[in-house]
Amino acid sequence: MSKLLVSTTVNGDPQQFLCDPDTSLLDALREEMDLTGSKEGCGSGDCGACTVVLDGKMVCSCLVLAPEAEGRQVSTIEGVAEGNQLHPIQRQFLEHGALQCGFCTPGFIVASKALLDHNPDPSETEVRYWLAGNLCRCTGYDKIVRAVMDAAAELRQDRRTAA
């Protein structure tokens, strides 16, 4: 099988890699670009551990073929922080203890950031609905939801202060 050259943008940086036509985006991120934050939990799109944002939409990267990223924008957990500055969602996950083993955390953080980018003032019901595709075996979801709600409040306050 001949390899395909894929040119894409990942976390704002241009990337090129060679892959087989049936390589998943998750495998390309982890193996070709050494971006190992996204995890493979199920390989069938059921757990959300591999959540990334592709052209502004959340996707399970285990279900997207790497060649589909050609010419597109991909955002991963590695792109959430700005340099050494954690994003408010990351800080709030830490403050609330909204993680235990951490395996699902990258997917939850990417999904939470996507929600807050889409809706800076979500209700608790909206947060729970938005994160329904992300599963955690270790902890209850209440701390995660509280972390997202507090990050939303922090981001809204930051926007008011900047205005």
Salt bridges, closest charged atoms under 4 A:
ASP20 OD1 - LYS3 NZ 3.71
ASP55 OD2 - ARG72 NE 2.83
ASP117 OD2 - LYS113 NZ 2.87
ASP121 OD1 - ARG156 NH1 3.20
GLU124 OE2 - ARG128 NE 3.01
ASP142 OD1 - ARG128 NH2 2.55
ASP150 OD2 - HIS96 NE2 2.67
GLU154 OE2 - ARG91 NH2 1.95
